Amino acid sequence: MEWLGEPPNAPLCVFEEHAKSIVNEVESPDVGMMWSLNPYRGCQHACAYCYARPTHQYWGFGAGTDFDRNIVVKVNAAALLRETFEKKSWQGQAISFSGNTDCYQPLEASYELTRACLKVCFEYQNPVGVITKSALIRRDIELLAALHKRARVGVTLSIPFADDGMGRAIEPLASACSNRFETIRRLVDAGIPTGVNVAPMIPGLNDTQMVEVLERAKEAGAHRAGMILLRLPKEVLPVFVERLDVAFPERAGKVKKAILEMRGGKMNEGEFGSRMEGKGPRWEVISNLFDLTVKRLGFETRGAGSDSAVEAAATFERPRAQQELFK
């Protein structure tokens, strides 16, 4: 497990599964990816705002603490990926790790499913994008750098807070934000294109930290920046509100009011095309400040997407002989 200090006193149940498939086609037009791979269901990071919480209910779990403590592990992920690459229909499209739950959550330290899948991508020279909050990705820097030389790799670190204490209150088991900035530096030093997403933007809580996040990410070497407004599907809303009320009682009312203001009187917007952005004067101010800051710092921008949306490269090739080059 990847803990900086004592591990949390929280019960954890792991369910090993032999999945039927591992690569999923992404139908949402709001995200910059077409294919995603998720080695895990549920996420130990326990972020109060995680939009993936409702998906846990499809498997008979709850969207609350079940999401953080009952984790499904797809032990045959790498084998399934190789089967996918061997199909004639696969043409080397870029794959996003993960698109749902974090592929570098703490269980990855022992199961190494993400690493195993990246090895398969290396063998087939298939382009990859990674989105994570975890410093555990540092373990695979050598592998990612080698893959980038053969195909194309893009990594995005999600960093919503500049203040570690505030981040820990909302993202209790994710890597500290300060460690994520250092992770950007190490990835960039290894020649891996790396960006930052200020995600989620929580009005009244972290909007005043946006500029600092962008400046620190740029200093660390990030080349691209994005921003996504907080999403609160109905199953996520009570989890987020409860955490907010406990952690920031003096700010909670202000945050809720700001969300309603940006969502046209609602706490969430589920329509494609509107889920990632807000509306109204307050959102316009935040958006303008983001645009001015990324322009001043010289970031590339690609909407709400990320380098997980790396274009399919003409590098994909089915190997004639499988060789284990990374152990």
CORMO-V38664 format. One record per run of one state. SS is the DSSP state (~ for helix, > for strand, _ for the rest). FROM is the first residue (numbers start at 0). TO is the last residue. If there is no record, write none. Layout:
ss	from	to
SS	FROM	TO
SS	FROM	TO
This chain:
ss	from	to
_	0	11
>	12	16
_	17	21
>	22	24
_	25	33
>	34	36
_	37	38
>	39	40
_	41	51
~	52	58
_	59	63
~	64	68
>	69	73
_	74	75
~	76	85
_	86	93
>	94	96
_	97	106
~	107	110
_	111	111
~	112	123
_	124	126
>	127	131
_	132	133
~	134	149
_	150	151
>	152	157
_	158	162
~	163	169
_	170	175
~	176	188
_	189	191
>	192	200
_	201	205
~	206	219
_	220	222
>	223	228
_	229	232
~	233	246
_	247	250
~	251	261
_	262	279
~	280	296
_	297	298
>	299	299
_	300	305
~	306	308
_	309	326
